[in-house]
């Protein structure tokens, strides 16, 4: 591929047309009373003290890649974070999100994955997902393809509005680390050939970063870079220089933020270091999204270390990078060597209790012997029934009337260790693997932190 083809124009996206749309519509929009056209979020006066801030966007062609990769839940996370981050640029706090799903023919499981992903981010942001619309539009969309759009509404005090009007030469520009390519720009990305799954990492939510920065600095302007960045500026190793900013309709001039390599942190999930060893210090092993890790963090448990067997595990972004380590089996002679190294690292961090939060490898004695009777897992069935990776599917196939969550000690077998606690979940007549797993997860997120807290107190 030649250099000239690595542009939006060559990928079929006209940036000049996008700019022209903003100007073409300006008169019509401003005729309704709107001002400051072009910001990331439009502002509407709620009363003499507050504005509502609103922004609408979609996941775009990244959704095509999510569908093919089986990561539509990430697509839902993309949408919510994308819209909420736009609202943050005005200084507002998100209130609620509305979504819109459209396809030639609606697939219930696909819609559920998208909405569940959006709901996960909304929960982290304290933003209510209050409703949405689903449309079947044969002839408008190609078969199997779909679109996911949303509108976020927030609120901001008049004296807390961020609009860039106070920016001056000599001000400092700060770029927050991202999770990768964010959400827009994938019409260009798709022209580059086979896409590494790492490029599909969910759009990062910057709520906590903005809160922390505003608590310590006078923030004059915020910009949310998705399909673009700062013209002519490079970022950290392995990240390309962005070509152009995106242009927005709706309430100031577009401002820019550089794109950087990802940092392993998510909002609402600061990793706490508890120096009181008598309280029990926790290490967590993860392989996937890390929703159980998030439940532990939200419970305020003393987690000091998070390890994974996968470099691309999304769960690693839920904690500061300095609290994480990756133990890829390919880097070791065998599993024993890898597990011994992982145990040694956790011990060096003061870990006394290890919790498996979606960790997908069976641990060997090289690890378990270092934490006797102190490695805990949660499993989506009422053990000893239905152990293993496909427990939910096997329960539905067997026609059982109830399932549940089990917290147990980990031994050398597969989900065979002593049971610490269980809670039952009824199986409904119309349950699918997705719906049953979601209800079991709700129980896991409550039961696992409770049991771990009790272990720490012993």
Secondary structure in CASP SS format (residue, H / E / C, confidence):
PFRMAT SS
TARGET T0000
AUTHOR 0000-0000-0000
METHOD secondary structure of the structure
MODEL  1
X C 1.00
X C 1.00
X H 1.00
X H 1.00
X H 1.00
X C 1.00
X C 1.00
X C 1.00
X C 1.00
X C 1.00
X C 1.00
X C 1.00
X C 1.00
X C 1.00
X H 1.00
X H 1.00
X H 1.00
X H 1.00
X H 1.00
X H 1.00
X H 1.00
X H 1.00
X H 1.00
X H 1.00
X H 1.00
X H 1.00
X H 1.00
X H 1.00
X H 1.00
X H 1.00
X C 1.00
X C 1.00
X C 1.00
X C 1.00
X C 1.00
X C 1.00
X C 1.00
X C 1.00
X C 1.00
X C 1.00
X C 1.00
X E 1.00
X E 1.00
X E 1.00
X E 1.00
X C 1.00
X C 1.00
X C 1.00
X C 1.00
X E 1.00
X E 1.00
X E 1.00
X E 1.00
X E 1.00
X E 1.00
X E 1.00
X E 1.00
X E 1.00
X C 1.00
X C 1.00
X C 1.00
X H 1.00
X H 1.00
X H 1.00
X H 1.00
X H 1.00
X H 1.00
X H 1.00
X H 1.00
X C 1.00
X C 1.00
X H 1.00
X H 1.00
X H 1.00
X H 1.00
X H 1.00
X H 1.00
X H 1.00
X H 1.00
X H 1.00
X H 1.00
X H 1.00
X H 1.00
X H 1.00
X H 1.00
X H 1.00
X H 1.00
X H 1.00
X C 1.00
X C 1.00
X C 1.00
X C 1.00
X E 1.00
X E 1.00
X E 1.00
X E 1.00
X E 1.00
X E 1.00
X E 1.00
X E 1.00
X E 1.00
X E 1.00
X E 1.00
X C 1.00
X C 1.00
X C 1.00
X C 1.00
X H 1.00
X H 1.00
X H 1.00
X H 1.00
X H 1.00
X H 1.00
X H 1.00
X H 1.00
X H 1.00
X H 1.00
X H 1.00
X H 1.00
X H 1.00
X H 1.00
X H 1.00
X H 1.00
X H 1.00
X H 1.00
X C 1.00
X C 1.00
X E 1.00
X E 1.00
X E 1.00
X E 1.00
X E 1.00
X E 1.00
X E 1.00
X E 1.00
X E 1.00
X C 1.00
X E 1.00
X C 1.00
X C 1.00
X E 1.00
X C 1.00
X C 1.00
X C 1.00
X C 1.00
X E 1.00
X E 1.00
X E 1.00
X E 1.00
X E 1.00
X E 1.00
X E 1.00
X E 1.00
X E 1.00
X E 1.00
X E 1.00
X E 1.00
X H 1.00
X H 1.00
X H 1.00
X C 1.00
X C 1.00
X C 1.00
X C 1.00
X C 1.00
X C 1.00
X C 1.00
X C 1.00
X C 1.00
X C 1.00
X C 1.00
X C 1.00
X C 1.00
X C 1.00
X C 1.00
X C 1.00
X C 1.00
X C 1.00
X C 1.00
X C 1.00
X C 1.00
X C 1.00
X C 1.00
X C 1.00
X C 1.00
X H 1.00
X H 1.00
X H 1.00
X H 1.00
X H 1.00
X H 1.00
X H 1.00
X C 1.00
X C 1.00
X C 1.00
X C 1.00
X H 1.00
X H 1.00
X H 1.00
X H 1.00
X C 1.00
X C 1.00
X C 1.00
X C 1.00
X C 1.00
X C 1.00
X H 1.00
X H 1.00
X H 1.00
X H 1.00
X H 1.00
X H 1.00
X H 1.00
X H 1.00
X H 1.00
X H 1.00
X C 1.00
X C 1.00
X C 1.00
X C 1.00
X C 1.00
X C 1.00
X C 1.00
X C 1.00
X C 1.00
X C 1.00
X C 1.00
X C 1.00
X C 1.00
X C 1.00
X C 1.00
X C 1.00
X C 1.00
X C 1.00
X C 1.00
X C 1.00
X C 1.00
X C 1.00
X C 1.00
X C 1.00
X C 1.00
X C 1.00
X C 1.00
X C 1.00
X C 1.00
X C 1.00
X C 1.00
X C 1.00
X C 1.00
X C 1.00
X C 1.00
X C 1.00
X C 1.00
X C 1.00
X C 1.00
X C 1.00
X C 1.00
X C 1.00
X C 1.00
X C 1.00
X C 1.00
X C 1.00
X C 1.00
X C 1.00
X C 1.00
X C 1.00
X C 1.00
X C 1.00
X C 1.00
X C 1.00
X C 1.00
X C 1.00
X C 1.00
X C 1.00
X C 1.00
X C 1.00
X H 1.00
X H 1.00
X H 1.00
X C 1.00
X C 1.00
X E 1.00
X E 1.00
X E 1.00
X E 1.00
X E 1.00
X C 1.00
X C 1.00
X C 1.00
X C 1.00
X H 1.00
X H 1.00
X H 1.00
X H 1.00
X H 1.00
X H 1.00
X H 1.00
X H 1.00
X C 1.00
X C 1.00
X C 1.00
X C 1.00
X E 1.00
X E 1.00
X E 1.00
X E 1.00
X E 1.00
X E 1.00
X C 1.00
X C 1.00
X C 1.00
X C 1.00
X C 1.00
X H 1.00
X H 1.00
X H 1.00
X H 1.00
X H 1.00
X C 1.00
X C 1.00
X H 1.00
X H 1.00
X H 1.00
X E 1.00
X E 1.00
X E 1.00
X C 1.00
X C 1.00
X H 1.00
X H 1.00
X H 1.00
X C 1.00
X C 1.00
X C 1.00
X H 1.00
X H 1.00
X H 1.00
X H 1.00
X H 1.00
X H 1.00
X H 1.00
X H 1.00
X H 1.00
X H 1.00
X H 1.00
X H 1.00
X H 1.00
X H 1.00
X C 1.00
X C 1.00
X C 1.00
X C 1.00
X E 1.00
X E 1.00
X E 1.00
X E 1.00
X C 1.00
X C 1.00
X C 1.00
X C 1.00
X C 1.00
X C 1.00
X C 1.00
X C 1.00
X H 1.00
X H 1.00
X H 1.00
X H 1.00
X H 1.00
X H 1.00
X H 1.00
X C 1.00
X C 1.00
X C 1.00
X E 1.00
X E 1.00
X E 1.00
X E 1.00
X E 1.00
X C 1.00
X C 1.00
X C 1.00
X C 1.00
X C 1.00
X C 1.00
X C 1.00
X C 1.00
X C 1.00
X C 1.00
X C 1.00
X H 1.00
X H 1.00
X H 1.00
X H 1.00
X H 1.00
X H 1.00
X H 1.00
X H 1.00
X C 1.00
X C 1.00
X C 1.00
X E 1.00
X E 1.00
X E 1.00
X E 1.00
X E 1.00
X E 1.00
X E 1.00
X E 1.00
X C 1.00
X C 1.00
X C 1.00
X C 1.00
X C 1.00
X C 1.00
X C 1.00
X C 1.00
X C 1.00
X E 1.00
X E 1.00
X E 1.00
X E 1.00
X E 1.00
X E 1.00
X E 1.00
X E 1.00
X C 1.00
X C 1.00
X C 1.00
X C 1.00
X C 1.00
X C 1.00
X H 1.00
X H 1.00
X H 1.00
X H 1.00
X H 1.00
X H 1.00
X H 1.00
X H 1.00
X H 1.00
X H 1.00
X H 1.00
X H 1.00
X H 1.00
X H 1.00
X H 1.00
X H 1.00
X H 1.00
X H 1.00
X H 1.00
X H 1.00
X H 1.00
X H 1.00
X H 1.00
X H 1.00
X H 1.00
X C 1.00
END
